[in-house]
Structures are given as C-alpha cells and as structure tokens.
Amino acid sequence: MASPVKVEHINPFISATLETFKSMMRTTITPGKIILVKGAHLSYDISGIIGLSGGAKGTVTLSFPKITALKTVSEFIGEKVVTMDDTVKDAIGELANIVAGAAKKDLTQYKISISLPTVIIGENHEVQGGKECIPLAVPFSSPLGNFNLIVSFKSEG
C-alpha cells in the first residue's frame, strides 16, 4: 500500500522553494496547508519535474497555472514574457532543478541524485505520484499568483 510523504521529507523542499523565490524572483511566497494529491484533482498548465534516486526515490514538481508561470519567469529572467514558449519551459525546469538541488543538501543521509528536469505543458494536466508513495502538495500564494509544490518521496531503508 502506498504511504504519504513524511513531514521531515517535505520540509527541505518547502524551505528550498521559499528561498528560491526570495532570492531569484525577489518575492515572498506563503505556503498553505499540505494536502494529499491523491483524489485532489489539482490541474495545471505547466509543471517542472525532477526525479530523485539513490537512497530515496520520488519526484519534486513545481506546477503553475499559465499566468503565474508567465509572471514568475518574467521575474526570474528579468524581462517580460507573454507566451508559453521555450524560454518559459526552460525557466520552469531550471526553477524545479534549483529547488531540488537546494533541498538535497538537507537530505544528505539519503545520498540523493537528481535528474535533469522534465517539463510538461498542457492545459489542465494533473500530476500524480508513483504506486509506492502518495505525493503531497503544498499550495503557495504569492504576488505572482498561486502555484503548487508536489513532493513524492520514499526512503529506501
């Protein structure tokens, strides 16, 4: 049976997301109440996904509605972006990579390796976890709009 992510596993990703938005987009974001993704029917327009392997397996995903993605990427690269193009795709992948890399340093006991980013673009797509672990979503609110951090994490031991 699948088990949910433990709080001690998700906290480094929450902290990394807060710090990334503060330093890269010069904005303060606010995490909401953690929710189980299974059955929540959360849908997005673009998601950056990083795979985790090593002593823990799973994924970390940043998922955005289109308007939030455009505003976030505009802040990230320092110029106005108005279409969902390769610049947006690359930037969302890089943001997911930065968050995963920053969280990894607080999870050294698992000797985690992170994959290259995968970016999914498509209106109202859903992000689901694997069979072994029920992912948790952390909704964030910000001046740039709302988005979700989704973490699926299972330690191997």
C-alpha positions in Angstrom: 0.0 0.0 0.0 1.2 3.5 -0.8 2.3 5.7 2.1 2.3 9.5 2.2 5.5 11.6 2.3 6.7 12.3 5.8 6.8 15.9 7.0 10.6 15.6 7.7 11.0 14.8 4.0 8.9 17.6 2.6 10.1 20.4 4.8 13.5 20.8 3.0 11.6 21.2 -0.3 9.3 23.9 1.3 12.3 25.8 2.6 14.1 25.5 -0.7 11.0 26.9 -2.6 10.7 29.8 -0.1 14.4 30.7 -0.5 14.4 30.2 -4.3 11.5 32.7 -4.8 13.0 35.1 -2.3 16.5 35.1 -3.9 15.6 34.5 -7.6 12.3 36.4 -8.0 12.7 38.8 -5.1 9.3 37.9 -3.8 7.9 36.4 -0.7 5.7 33.4 -1.1 3.4 31.8 1.6 2.9 28.1 1.9 -0.6 26.8 2.6 -1.8 23.6 4.2 -0.3 20.4 2.9 -2.7 18.2 1.1 -2.7 14.7 -0.3 -2.6 14.8 -4.1 -4.5 11.5 -4.5 -8.1 12.5 -5.2 -7.4 16.2 -5.0 -7.7 16.7 -8.8 -5.2 19.5 -8.9 -4.6 20.7 -12.5 -2.0 22.9 -14.1 -0.8 24.4 -17.3 3.0 23.8 -16.9 5.0 21.6 -14.5 8.7 21.2 -13.9 9.5 17.7 -12.6 12.8 16.5 -11.1 13.3 12.8 -10.4 15.0 11.7 -7.2 17.1 8.5 -6.9 19.7 7.0 -4.6 18.8 6.3 -1.0 15.4 7.8 -1.7 13.2 7.7 -4.7 10.5 10.1 -5.9 9.9 13.4 -7.6 9.7 17.1 -6.8 7.4 19.1 -9.0 6.6 22.8 -9.3 3.3 23.3 -11.1 1.8 26.5 -12.3 -1.3 28.0 -14.0 -0.2 29.8 -17.2 -0.5 33.3 -15.8 1.6 32.5 -12.7 4.2 30.8 -14.8 4.5 33.8 -17.1 4.8 36.3 -14.2 7.3 34.0 -12.4 9.5 33.5 -15.4 9.4 37.3 -16.2 10.7 38.0 -12.7 13.2 35.1 -13.0 14.8 36.3 -16.2 14.3 40.0 -15.8 12.2 40.6 -18.9 8.5 40.4 -19.7 7.3 37.1 -21.1 3.8 36.8 -22.5 3.7 33.4 -24.3 4.4 29.9 -23.2 7.5 29.3 -25.3 10.8 27.6 -24.9 12.0 30.3 -22.6 9.2 29.6 -20.1 9.7 25.8 -20.5 13.4 26.1 -19.8 13.0 28.5 -16.8 10.3 26.4 -15.1 12.6 23.3 -15.5 15.5 25.3 -14.0 13.4 26.5 -11.1 12.4 22.9 -10.3 16.1 22.0 -10.6 17.2 24.8 -8.2 14.6 23.8 -5.6 15.5 20.1 -5.8 19.2 20.9 -5.5 18.7 23.2 -2.5 16.6 20.6 -0.7 19.1 17.8 -1.5 21.7 19.5 0.8 19.3 19.0 3.8 18.7 15.3 2.9 22.3 14.2 2.7 21.6 11.0 4.7 19.8 9.6 1.6 22.6 10.3 -0.9 20.1 11.6 -3.4 20.8 12.1 -7.1 18.6 14.4 -9.1 17.6 14.0 -12.7 17.5 16.6 -15.4 14.2 18.4 -15.4 11.2 17.2 -17.4 8.7 19.9 -18.2 5.0 19.1 -19.0 3.0 21.8 -20.8 -0.7 21.2 -21.4 -3.9 22.8 -20.3 -5.4 21.3 -17.1 -2.9 18.4 -16.8 -2.7 16.5 -13.5 0.5 15.4 -11.7 0.3 12.0 -9.9 2.9 10.1 -8.0 4.1 6.5 -8.3 2.5 3.5 -6.7 4.8 3.4 -3.7 4.2 6.9 -2.3 1.3 9.2 -2.2 2.6 12.7 -3.1 1.8 15.7 -1.0 1.1 19.1 -2.5 2.0 22.4 -0.8 -0.1 25.3 -2.3 1.8 28.6 -2.3 0.4 32.0 -2.7 2.4 34.9 -3.9 2.2 38.3 -5.6 2.9 36.5 -8.8 0.0 34.1 -8.4 -0.7 30.7 -6.8 1.2 27.5 -7.6 2.0 24.1 -6.0 5.0 22.2 -4.9 4.3 18.5 -5.1 6.7 16.0 -3.4 6.7 12.3 -3.8 9.5 10.8 -1.6 10.2 7.3 -0.3 13.3 6.5 1.5 14.9 3.1 0.7 15.6 1.8 4.1 
